[in-house]
Amino acid sequence: MSASIVRSCAFAQQMTLMTLQTCATSVYHVSKRNYDQYRMKYLREMYKRRLEVGPEKERRRSEWINWNYDSEIFAFGKRLGEEFNETTVKQAFIHSSYVEKERAKRAELGLNLKDLTFDLEDNSELAEKGADLISNYVKVYLRNMYPYFFEEGICAIHNYLVSESMLSHIAKHIGCGDLILSEDFPVLPSTLSQTFKAVVGAVLKDRGQEKAETFVRDFVLPQLISKDINDLWDVVNPMGLLTAVLALIGKGPPEPRLLWKSGANTIMALYWVGIYSDKQLVAKSPGETVTIAEEMAAREALKKLMKTEDSRSPLILGRMADNLKLDYKKVNMSAAEVLKNYYNQLKKQNTASA
C-alpha cells in the first residue's frame, strides 16, 4: 500500500514539473514575440526622431576624451618620417587667431599681460620662411626637369602647386587639421595652407635646407603625377609662338595642311590637320573644324619642341631623386622674349626692304 502511494506521489510530481516547463516555454515564446514587436517600433521611432534632430554638430578632435595633444604631435613627426623639435613643431600649429584669443581671455580675467610671461608664439615667421623655400625649390626642380619648357609654363605649374587650395589639400591629408590651434572651426583653407608652410619652415629650422627641400619634393611635387602640365599653361596664340620658335632654331615657318576629313556635312565632322616646316611633318592633330584642328596641331608641335609631350619621361621622385643634381641658377627661356625678338627681326627686315 505504501509503495503504491509513493509511486503515485512521484508520478504527480513528474506531471507537475512537465506542466511547469510547458507553461514556462509558452510564456517565453509569447514574451519574446512581443519583445521583438516592441523593439521594432522603438527603433523605428528613435530613427524618426534622429532624422528630425539632424546631424550631430562637428566638434574639434581635442574635445574627445581620448585626445592627447603631446602624443599626437609626436606621432605626426613619426608618420612623416621627420625628427622635429617639439617646441618648433608645436609653434608651427599655432595660428595668430589662437594667440589673440588667449590674450583676450587673460584680459577678461583681469590679468596684467605685462607682468606675466606669455610664451605663445604664432607660426607667421615659420610660414614665411617655408613659403619662400617651397616657391624657390619648386621652380628650381621644374626648370631642371623641363629645361625646354618656357618660363611662363614653369610659373603656371608653380602657381598651381603653391596655391592655397593645393597646400590646404596636402595639409589636410597629412593630418594637420586636428593639430591646428586656431579660433576658427572648421579650419579654413587659408589656415591649413599657412600651417603647411609653417611645417616646412619647422623642418628648415630644425633639420636644414636639404631636408626641407626633400620634404617639399615628397609631398608637394607628387601632386603633378597623372597631371598634364601643358593644360596648366594656357597659350593664347600657339601658332604665333610656334612660328617664332621655328625661326629661332633656324627652321622655316609652319605650313598647316589638311591631311584628311570625314563626315564634313554631318554633326560628327572630323578634320586632321598637319603642320609642316621645310617640307617635313612637325605635328598633326584632329578637330571638329579646320580652325580647331590647326590650333591643336600647333599645340602638339609646341609640346614636341618643349619636350613635354604625353610620352615624356616621368618625374624623378622618391629615393631616385636623392642623388639628383639641380642647377639652382638655371632660368628657362621666356616665350615673351622669343616673340619680342621675332617681331623685332620682322620689323627690321620690313624697314630694310622698304
Sequence and secondary structure as in RCSB ss.txt:
>XXXX:A:sequence
MSASIVRSCAFAQQMTLMTLQTCATSVYHVSKRNYDQYRMKYLREMYKRRLEVGPEKERRRSEWINWNYDSEIFA
FGKRLGEEFNETTVKQAFIHSSYVEKERAKRAELGLNLKDLTFDLEDNSELAEKGADLISNYVKVYLRNMYPYFF
EEGICAIHNYLVSESMLSHIAKHIGCGDLILSEDFPVLPSTLSQTFKAVVGAVLKDRGQEKAETFVRDFVLPQLI
SKDINDLWDVVNPMGLLTAVLALIGKGPPEPRLLWKSGANTIMALYWVGIYSDKQLVAKSPGETVTIAEEMAARE
ALKKLMKTEDSRSPLILGRMADNLKLDYKKVNMSAAEVLKNYYNQLKKQNTASA
>XXXX:A:secstr
 HHHHHHHHHHHHHHHHHHHHHHHHHHHHHHHHHHHHHHHHHHHHHHHHHHHH S     GGGSTT  HHHHHHH
HHHHHT    HHHHHHHTB HHHHHHHHHHHHHTT  TTTS      SHHHHHHHHHHHHHHHHHHHHHH TTS 
HHHHHHHHHHHTSHHHHHHHHHHTT TTT B SSSS  HHHHHHHHHHHHHHHHHHH HHHHHHHHHHHTGGGGT
T  HHHHS  S HHHHHHHHHHHTT    EEEEEEEE TTSTT EEEEEEEETTEEEEEEEESSHHHHHHHHHHH
HHHHHHT STTS     GGGGTT    TT     HHHHHHHHHHHHHHHHHHH 
